Structure formats: structure tokens, C-alpha cells
């Protein structure tokens, strides 16, 4: 009987991911894919302009990019000393204890599952819309949703290389089409090519007074960075985590931040009338749908084929890339937590051949299928319910998780002062990030009913209440683990040194 705890740990540790496969650019691809550049510019940015501070949106992206870079300072400093597919959960568990780690684990599961499943709603609308425009086919949104779900289930089941190849193609294409738009606006000028470019979006007057809520605009900008954690989620599969994770983090943040800042600024210039931007976003010219904004303003610069049909296809493919990236993140979280005893152990198993977290992947696919089926059977609008409700909840949950992880970074280095003597990395930057992310999370909670477009609905408080519920479940599961297997509880979130090295995917 005395050998049982050791045997349990050894048995769980036998389940390994395919190590040494991913370089910095490969890991960064997963983060950028989750951010879905074309989706952010065609979907997130116009809503940020409409509901936030109008032409001040580019400044919002710049501010949030700086906040994420400050967050990254402490985040990557700890990543140099800690490797785990549990990512933020493992940071919190090692620094703040097992019960806090359990809370972080279940908040992460809630956040990433709702983000991934919610995206199926917008994917269904976008893919069905493309089929209608390109081929005249009237396909229900849930049909394309289930097709995507099946393809993602197969990719998630296989080894990570296949997912990376698919994401690489999709992300490259969506970056290319938006980059073409950017270059054409820079060459031709603003207002459909009839005027010069102007920089009023980056003035404090526009930032503060461009619309009803600067803070609301900041929330939409912050949502574009959800998936940031993927750089550490894939750390056990990285070629050299101590170097790969920091490089991938900075590559991803700088790429996303600069690309979104410049593109949103050029979108406003292409429209050419910042003072009436918000009115235009709900006008008949766009059919009352702000997501048509980028496609409409692209036509004078790129023509109808590239500006509408090709870009609409890539909009759908951008959503598919985000779905796949979030699916992989959820699968690895489930694997890490199953390995450590916070969820059923079977979820911590890896495939004998592919070394993929196939059980975590399968469980996420089943959950997504059930939720999509419920919304489809009830005839609920996929964009205003499935997409809006779940992705906003996911954004809120991950924001709280990021704030909690910055506290963990501070505590970790206070307990291990010799690991990082630079106070900027170990204390100052994490403290600033904690303040910024906490304020953002609290404000988001207060404005949640507005975020989901149901100001008088009880969902405004019911959905955010799922976050403390998840935290309680996580704490209880950790306490149960402590009573059942105290040795396993003591090792929650521990760093996982790579033991399997194979030729990796080159940067």
C-alpha cells in the first residue's frame, strides 16, 4: 500500500506529449491563429468602433498591446524556469497552492471551452454566407458547424504537426489578404483613394471622446489577445522551452498588436469620415451589419472578387483556424489536469502513436457537439446567442485567469529570489499587469449585460456567475485530491522537464 502514491504518479507521468517538435514561430502560430486576424478586423474592430470609442479603436489596440507586453515580462520570466502544458494553472498551483491551482484550472476549462464552442456560431454564419454568395447554396449554419467540428476532431486527435500545417496555411492566407488591403490603402490614400491619410485616431481627444465608452472599446481590443496563454500550453512540445516560449510570446504579441493597430487605422482612413463612422456602421449601406464594414470598404481598393468573395472565404477560414487553435488548447489543458488528478485520469492519456492528448481532444469535441446541437434544435440565432454569449464569457474568464497568474508570478519570485534578480521582471511589471487586468476584468463584469446585447436579461449576471462556480468546483476537486492522494496534490502544477527529444519543426 505504501507504494500506491508513487505508482499513481509514475503511471500518470508515463503519458507524454510529443516533445521537441515546435519552434518559436510554430508556437506563435497557435497564438496568432486563436487571435484570428481577419476575424478580429472584420468582426471585433467594427463592433469596437460602434459600441466603443469610434475612430479611437486603433489607439485602443496600441494601449492593450502595451499592457500585454508588460504582462509578458513576468510571464516569460517564469516560463524560463517552469515548463507545463497546464500553463496559467501550473503557475498558480506552484505559487499560490493546490486549492488556488484547482480554481485556476476550472476557470481555464470554462474560459477556453466557451471561447471555442461559441466560435462555432459565427463560423456557421460566415461559412453559410460564403456558400450563398459564391455558389447560391442555402446551407443551414449548423450543418457547416458540424462539418467543421468533425474535421477539427480528426486534427485534434492526430499529432500536432498536422494541425500546425493546416493553421500555417490558413493564417498565412488571412494575413496576406488583409496585408493587400493595407498596402492598397497606403498607396491610394484614404476615403476610397480620394484623400490622404490622417492620424487623428491616435490623439487623446479621439481616444476619450470618439464614442460613448473608451473602456468598452478597450474590452473589444483585449478580446483579440485571448489565446495568449498558448505559448506555455505548448511548452512541453517545444524544442527548447526556456528560449522558445519567450520568443514565441513576444513574436505573437508584437505581430497581433501592430497588425491590428495599423489595419484598424487604415480601415478608418479607407472609410474617410471618422465623425460619422458609428452611424455608417449601422446604416443601410452595410445592411445594418457592422461585420460587412471591412468587405465594403475593401472593394474600391481590391475589387469585388478579392474584397468580397475571397475575403469572405478567408473570414470563414480565419474562424476555422481559431476553432482549431482553441480546440488544441482545451485538449492540452484537459490532458494536464487529467495527469494531475483534477479531472478524470483518462483525460490525461496520450495516443500511443501520435502522442497527442487524444482523450482531452475527444471530450472537447463531444461537449462542443452537444452544445451546438442544443442551440440548433432550439432554433436560436447562432451569432447573437451562441457566439456572443459564450465568447464574451470566455473572454471574461480568461481575463480573470491572467490577472490571477500575474499574482502567482510575483509570489513565485518572492519565494525564489535567486531565480530572477531583476525587479522589473519579478515584481514591477507583474504588479502593473495585475492592476490593469484586474480593472479590466471588474469593468467587464459590471458591463457584461451590455457586452452580450441583453441589458435587461438575467444572463447579464447568470453567465458571469459561472466563473465563481467554476472556481468553487476547482477548489473542491483540489481538496478531494488532497484527501485521496496527498502526494499528487503536493506536486500539482510542477514543472515538467522534457525527456523525449526528436527533430523539431524548424523556425
Residue pairs with C-beta under 8 A, 6 or more apart in sequence:
5 485
5 486
5 487
5 488
6 487
8 485
8 487
8 488
9 487
9 488
9 491
12 339
12 340
12 341
12 345
12 348
12 488
13 339
15 335
15 339
15 348
15 349
15 350
16 236
16 350
16 355
16 499
16 500
17 85
17 160
17 236
17 237
17 332
17 335
17 350
17 355
17 356
17 357
18 159
18 160
18 237
18 354
18 355
18 356
18 500
18 502
19 236
19 237
19 498
19 499
19 500
19 501
19 502
20 237
20 238
20 239
20 498
20 500
20 501
20 502
20 503
20 504
21 160
21 161
21 237
21 238
21 239
21 502
21 504
21 505
22 160
22 164
22 234
22 237
22 238
22 239
22 244
22 504
22 505
23 238
23 239
23 244
23 504
23 505
23 506
23 507
24 243
24 244
24 247
24 248
24 251
24 507
25 248
25 251
25 507
26 164
26 248
26 505
26 507
27 230
27 231
27 234
27 238
27 244
27 245
27 248
28 231
28 247
28 248
28 249
28 251
28 252
28 255
29 164
29 167
29 168
29 171
30 164
30 167
30 227
30 230
30 233
30 234
30 325
30 328
30 329
31 227
31 228
31 230
31 231
31 248
31 249
31 252
31 256
31 325
32 171
32 252
32 255
32 256
33 167
33 170
33 171
33 227
33 321
33 322
33 324
33 325
34 226
34 227
34 230
34 322
34 325
34 326
34 329
35 224
35 225
35 226
35 227
35 252
35 256
35 322
36 174
36 318
36 319
36 321
36 322
37 171
37 174
37 175
37 178
37 256
37 259
37 260
37 318
38 174
38 177
38 178
38 311
38 314
38 315
38 318
39 122
39 315
39 318
39 319
39 322
40 224
40 260
41 178
41 260
41 263
41 264
41 267
41 294
42 291
42 293
42 294
42 295
42 311
42 315
42 318
43 122
43 291
44 220
44 221
44 223
44 224
45 57
45 220
45 260
45 263
45 264
45 267
45 294
46 281
46 290
46 291
46 293
46 294
47 220
47 290
48 57
48 60
48 216
48 217
48 220
48 221
49 55
49 57
49 211
49 217
49 268
49 277
49 278
49 281
49 290
49 293
50 211
50 278
50 281
50 282
50 290
51 211
51 212
51 213
51 216
51 217
51 220
51 450
52 60
52 210
52 211
52 212
52 213
52 214
52 215
52 216
52 217
52 218
52 219
52 220
53 60
53 206
53 207
53 208
53 209
53 210
53 211
53 212
53 213
53 214
53 216
53 217
54 206
54 210
54 211
54 217
54 274
54 277
54 278
55 200
55 201
55 206
55 210
55 268
55 274
55 277
56 201
56 206
56 207
56 208
56 210
56 211
56 214
56 217
57 201
57 210
57 217
57 220
57 221
57 264
57 268
58 201
58 202
58 261
58 262
58 264
58 265
58 268
59 201
59 202
59 203
59 206
59 207
60 207
60 214
60 217
60 218
60 220
60 221
61 221
61 224
61 257
61 260
61 261
61 264
62 202
62 257
62 261
63 218
63 221
64 218
64 221
64 222
64 224
64 225
64 257
65 253
65 254
65 256
65 257
65 258
65 260
65 261
67 222
67 433
67 436
67 437
68 225
68 228
68 253
68 257
69 250
69 253
69 254
69 257
70 429
70 432
70 433
70 436
71 228
71 402
71 406
71 429
71 430
71 433
71 436
71 437
72 249
72 250
72 253
73 424
73 425
73 429
73 430
73 433
74 406
74 409
74 410
74 413
74 425
74 426
74 429
74 430
74 433
75 232
75 249
75 405
75 406
75 409
75 430
76 245
76 246
76 249
76 250
77 409
77 413
77 420
77 422
77 425
77 426
78 91
78 408
78 409
78 412
78 413
79 231
79 232
79 235
79 241
79 242
79 245
79 246
79 249
80 242
80 245
80 246
81 242
81 416
81 419
81 420
81 495
82 90
82 91
82 94
82 412
82 495
83 235
83 236
83 241
83 242
83 495
83 496
83 497
83 498
84 90
84 232
84 235
84 236
84 336
84 493
84 494
84 495
84 496
85 233
85 234
85 235
85 236
85 237
85 332
85 333
85 335
85 336
85 357
85 496
86 93
86 105
86 333
86 336
86 337
86 340
86 493
87 108
87 229
87 230
87 232
87 233
87 235
87 333
87 336
88 104
88 108
88 229
88 232
88 401
88 402
88 404
88 405
88 408
89 101
89 104
89 105
89 108
89 333
89 336
89 337
89 493
90 101
90 232
90 336
90 492
90 493
90 494
90 495
91 104
91 405
91 408
91 409
91 412
91 493
92 100
92 101
92 103
92 104
92 404
92 405
92 408
92 493
93 100
93 101
93 102
93 104
93 105
93 492
93 493
94 101
94 408
94 412
94 492
94 493
94 494
94 495
95 407
95 408
95 409
95 411
95 412
95 415
96 404
96 407
96 408
96 411
98 478
98 481
98 482
98 489
98 490
98 492
98 493
99 475
99 478
99 479
100 404
100 408
100 475
101 474
101 478
101 492
101 493
102 342
102 474
102 475
102 476
102 477
102 478
102 479
102 481
102 492
103 404
103 470
103 471
103 472
103 474
103 475
103 478
104 401
104 404
104 405
104 474
105 333
105 337
105 342
105 474
105 477
105 478
106 342
106 470
106 471
106 473
106 474
106 477
107 397
107 400
107 401
107 404
107 467
107 470
107 471
107 474
108 229
108 333
108 397
108 398
108 401
109 330
109 333
109 334
109 337
109 343
109 470
110 393
110 394
110 397
110 466
110 467
110 470
111 226
111 393
111 394
111 395
111 396
111 397
111 398
111 401
112 326
112 329
112 330
112 333
112 394
112 398
113 330
113 364
113 367
113 368
113 394
114 390
114 391
114 393
114 394
114 397
115 226
115 227
115 326
115 390
115 391
115 394
115 395
115 398
116 323
116 326
116 327
116 329
116 330
116 364
116 368
116 394
117 367
117 368
117 371
117 372
117 386
117 390
118 386
118 387
118 388
118 389
118 390
118 391
118 393
118 394
119 319
119 322
119 323
119 326
119 387
119 391
120 145
120 148
120 149
120 323
120 368
120 372
120 382
120 386
120 387
121 141
121 145
121 375
121 382
121 383
121 385
121 386
121 387
121 388
121 390
122 319
122 382
122 383
122 387
122 391
123 144
123 145
123 148
123 316
123 319
123 320
123 323
124 140
124 141
124 142
124 144
124 145
124 382
125 141
125 382
125 383
125 387
126 312
126 315
126 316
126 319
127 139
127 141
127 144
127 148
127 316
127 319
128 138
128 139
128 140
128 141
128 143
128 144
129 312
129 316
130 309
130 312
130 313
130 315
130 316
131 137
131 139
131 144
132 138
132 139
133 308
133 309
133 312
134 309
134 312
134 313
140 376
141 376
141 382
142 372
142 373
142 375
142 376
142 382
145 372
145 376
145 382
146 369
146 372
148 320
148 323
149 365
149 368
149 369
149 372
152 320
152 323
152 324
152 327
152 365
153 361
153 362
153 365
155 162
155 163
155 166
155 324
155 327
156 163
156 324
156 327
156 328
156 331
156 356
156 358
156 361
156 362
156 364
156 365
157 351
157 354
157 356
157 358
157 361
157 362
158 354
158 356
159 351
159 354
159 355
159 356
160 234
160 237
160 328
160 356
161 505
163 324
163 328
164 505
166 321
166 324
167 321
167 324
167 325
170 317
170 318
170 320
170 321
171 321
173 314
173 317
174 314
174 315
174 317
174 318
174 321
175 259
177 306
177 310
177 311
177 314
178 259
178 263
180 302
180 306
181 263
181 266
181 270
181 294
181 298
181 301
181 302
181 307
182 262
182 263
182 266
184 301
184 302
185 197
185 266
185 269
185 270
185 301
186 197
186 266
188 301
189 195
189 196
189 197
189 269
190 196
190 197
190 198
190 269
190 270
190 271
190 272
191 269
191 270
191 271
191 272
191 273
192 270
192 272
192 297
192 300
192 301
193 300
193 301
194 272
195 272
197 266
197 269
198 269
199 265
200 206
200 274
201 264
201 265
201 268
201 274
202 265
206 274
207 214
208 214
210 217
210 274
211 217
211 278
215 443
215 447
216 447
216 450
218 440
219 395
219 440
219 443
219 444
219 447
219 451
221 260
222 395
222 399
222 440
223 391
223 392
223 395
224 256
224 260
225 253
225 256
226 394
226 395
226 398
227 322
227 325
227 326
227 329
228 249
228 252
228 253
228 402
229 329
229 398
229 401
229 402
230 325
230 328
230 329
231 245
231 248
231 249
231 252
232 245
233 329
233 332
233 333
234 332
235 241
235 244
235 245
236 496
236 498
238 244
238 245
238 248
238 504
239 504
239 505
241 498
267 293
267 294
267 297
268 274
268 277
270 297
270 298
270 300
270 301
271 277
271 280
271 293
271 297
273 280
280 286
280 293
281 290
281 293
282 288
282 290
285 296
286 292
286 293
286 296
294 311
295 307
295 308
295 311
295 312
298 306
298 307
298 308
298 311
299 307
299 308
301 307
302 311
327 361
327 364
327 365
327 368
328 361
330 360
330 364
331 356
331 357
331 358
331 360
331 361
331 364
332 357
332 360
333 360
334 343
334 347
334 348
334 357
334 359
334 360
334 363
334 364
335 347
335 348
335 349
335 350
335 357
335 359
335 360
336 348
337 343
337 347
337 348
338 344
338 345
338 346
338 347
338 348
338 349
338 359
338 360
339 345
339 348
340 348
340 488
340 491
340 492
340 493
341 481
341 484
341 485
341 488
341 489
341 492
342 474
342 477
342 478
342 481
342 492
343 477
346 359
347 357
347 359
347 360
347 363
348 359
348 360
349 357
349 358
349 359
350 356
350 357
350 358
351 358
371 386
371 390
372 386
375 382
375 385
375 386
380 386
384 453
388 451
388 452
388 453
389 452
389 459
389 463
392 448
392 451
392 452
392 463
393 463
393 464
393 466
393 467
395 444
396 441
396 444
396 445
396 448
396 464
396 467
397 466
397 467
397 470
399 437
399 440
399 441
399 444
400 441
400 467
402 433
402 437
403 433
403 434
403 437
403 438
403 441
406 430
406 431
406 433
406 434
406 437
407 430
407 434
409 426
409 430
410 426
410 427
410 430
410 431
410 434
413 419
413 420
413 425
413 426
413 427
414 426
414 427
417 426
420 426
444 451
445 464
448 460
448 461
448 463
448 464
449 455
449 456
449 457
449 459
449 460
449 461
450 460
452 459
452 460
452 463
454 460
478 489
478 492
481 488
481 489
481 492
482 489
